[in-house]
């Protein structure tokens, strides 16, 4: 499912208004992005946790050539699914 399809599905919760659904989705994504980028954790109970993780500099290898080089330290986003999401995906619980 892409963003447009997600907005279409969400519009049923906004009386069929795709514009309202798009605004809501964009607000959620923007809020999560800005909060995580500052280093704060965003936890949505039952769904999961978004957090910023700092990776140290390390040596990496190009699998095609075997060449080794240094990769700089960086920050990445980690998502850990919540128990409700895990149960739903595993088929142990009904989604929604």
N, C-alpha and C positions, 0 to 999 in steps of 0.2 A: 504494500500500500504506500503510495507516495503522498506528498502534502496535499495536493488537490483532492485526492480520494478521501483523505482523512477529514478535510474540511467539509466535503459532501456528507460524510457520515455524521459529523458533529452538528451539521445544520439541523438535523432532526430534533436536537435538544434546544435549538434556538428558533422554534416555529418555522423552520424551513429557510431561515435567513443565512445564506452563505457568507455574507459580509460580516455579520455578527460572529459567526463561527470562526472566520478567518482572523478577526480582531482578537478574539479570545485565545486562539491557538498561538498567534504571534506574540501576545502579551505573556503567555506562559513560557514560551521558548526564550523570549528576550529576558525575562526575569531569571530563569534558570541560568542562562548563559552569563549574564552580568554578575550574578551572585557567585557562581562557581569560579569565574575568572578572578574574583577578589580573594579566593582561597577559602570561602565559606562552603559548608556542606549543605546540600538541599536534599531533604528527606521527605518523600511522599509515602505516608504510611500505607503498607500493603503493596505499593508499586515498586519502590526502590529508592536508592540513594545515589545522587550525583556528587562526586567530589574531585578536587584537583589533587593530582599526585605529581611530585617532583621526581624526575628520573635523573640520576647522576650521569656524568660523561662516561662513555664506555667504548670499547673496541668492537666494531662490527665487521662482518665479512660479506662481500658480494658473492652470492652463491654461484653466479655464472662464471666469474673470473677467479674467484678465490682470493681476490685482493682484500687486504685488511686495512681499515682506516678508523680514525677516531670520530665518534659521533658526539656532538656537543650535548651538554646538559639541557634538559627541556622539561616542560610541564605538560601533562596530558590529563584528560578527563577519564575518570573511572566510573562505571555504572555498576552497581550491585543490585540485582533484582530482589524485591521483597518476597515474603512468604506467600502472599496471595497470588502474585504473578507467577511464581515458581509452581504453585499447586495447579493453577489454571493451565499453564503450558504442559505440565505433566499429565493433564487429564484427570487429576484427582478432585477438581472443583470446577463448578460451572463459572464461566467468565461473566463479568458484569455484575 
